[in-house]
Amino acid sequence: MPRLRRQRVQVELLIDGCGWAEPRRELFGIACAASGVLGYVAVGQGRFALAQAYCAEAFQLGEFAERAHLRAWARGLQSFCAYYQQDYRAALEFAVDGLRHAGAGPQRVRLAVNGAARALGRLGDVQGVHRLVGEAQQMLAGQDVPPGIASSIGFGCYSQAQVASNAATAYLALGMAEQVRHQLDRAMPAISAAGSPWGRALVLIDQATAVTQSRQADLEQACGLVGEALVLVRGRPVISVQQRAEEFVRYAAGRWDRPRELAPLHAALAHSGGTDGI
């Protein structure tokens, strides 16, 4: 983050000294990217006021750059920030506005499944999730789809595996365990090959929650998956993993009165900065 902040200041100085229109637009685009990534990192740290400011600035800089794809990209970041603030209406609104700016471009896939579909899942809209997951999968046909797992905040298109993993999270919020397993089966090979501890941790927690939602739930198996996820990100916590693990513990505690299995997760989350007494 310090290097990005220095870059953001340097670009601003260049903008102030540049009198040519097209180079200024290019510089605004570079500043937009720096602010957006700073906002994304701030979300991961749970510093939401800072994240909101950076993401809003990224959108404004995208407007100054006169680049629709940058405006769409920044709206995706604002939706991401609102989602982890648990303001799902705002997350949906940012994503929908982002789709307006994205047109037929590659950001459309990310906004549909990571932004709108996940927010609608939290809002309980089953048909909306079905529709947007289907649309995101159809959108891939007209894009340059990367193999494996691409950057989750890149300017390019999501991969098939990223669409599937985000669809799984949307269905998880609806309690549709079979759909979650179906989507994760499609995503897991690429996520495992990518080697990202955070990506794999999120998928493991989603798998665990789906296990607890099924009719033949196995609490011991589910706790083992969450414990594995927390080991993967030990010393490198991000808000997405923290929140999902906490949600798992709350759900499992509400379904079973078996504190012995949950005790190690309580301890691990407390050690990593968990909230709400977990």
C-alpha positions, 0 to 999 in steps of 0.5 A, a space after each residue: 500500500 505505501 508504494 501504491 500511495 506514492 504512485 497515486 501522489 506522483 500521478 496527481 503531480 503529473 496530471 497537474 503539470 500536463 496540458 495535453 488532453 489525451 495524456 491527461 486522460 491516460 494519467 487519470 486512468 492510471 490514477 483510477 487503477 491505483 485508487 481502486 486497488 488501494 480501495 480493494 486492499 482496504 476492504 480486505 483489511 476491514 477499513 471500510 470508510 477508507 475503502 469507500 473513499 478510495 473506491 468512490 475516487 476511482 469511479 470519479 477518476 474513471 469519469 475524468 479518464 472518459 473510459 467506460 470500462 474504468 467506470 464499470 471496474 470502479 463500480 464493481 469495487 464499490 459493490 464489493 466494498 458494500 457487500 462486505 459491509 453487509 449493505 447488500 442493497 447498495 452492493 446490488 445498486 453499484 453492480 447494476 449501475 456498473 453493468 450500465 457502464 460495462 456495455 458488452 465489455 469484460 467487466 460485465 461478467 464480474 458485475 453480474 455474478 460477483 456483484 449483483 448475483 451475490 447481493 441478490 442471494 443475500 436478499 433472498 431473490 432465488 429467481 434473480 440469482 438463477 437469472 444472473 448466474 445464467 447470464 454471466 455464463 452466457 456472457 463468457 461466450 463473447 469474451 476473451 476468457 482466461 484459463 484457470 483463475 485470473 485476477 479478481 480485480 483485473 480489467 479482463 474477463 472472469 474465468 469459468 471457474 470464477 463465475 462458478 465459485 461466485 455462483 456458489 457463494 450466491 446459492 449458499 446465501 439461499 441455502 441451496 446446498 446442491 447448487 453450491 456443490 455443483 458450482 464448487 465442483 466446477 471451480 475447485 480444480 482451477 482454484 486448487 491449481 492457482 495456489 491462492 490461499 485466500 481463494 482456496 480458503 473461501 471455497 473450503 468455507 463455502 463447502 463447509 457451510 453447504 455440508 451443514 445445510 444438507 439433510 445429512 449434515 456432518 458437523 465434524 467434517 464441516 469444522 475440519 474444512 473451516 479449520 483447514 481454511 483458517 490454517 491456510 490464511 494464518 497470519 494473512 487474514 482478510 475480511 472475506 475469510 473472517 466474515 464467512 468463517 464467523 457466519 459458519 460458526 454462528 450457523 453451526 452453533 444455532 443448528 447444533 448444541 455441540 460446542 466441543 467441535 466448534 471450540 477450535 474454530 472459536 479459538 482460531 477466529 479470536 486469535 485472528 481478530 474475529 468479532 462478535 465474541 466468536 
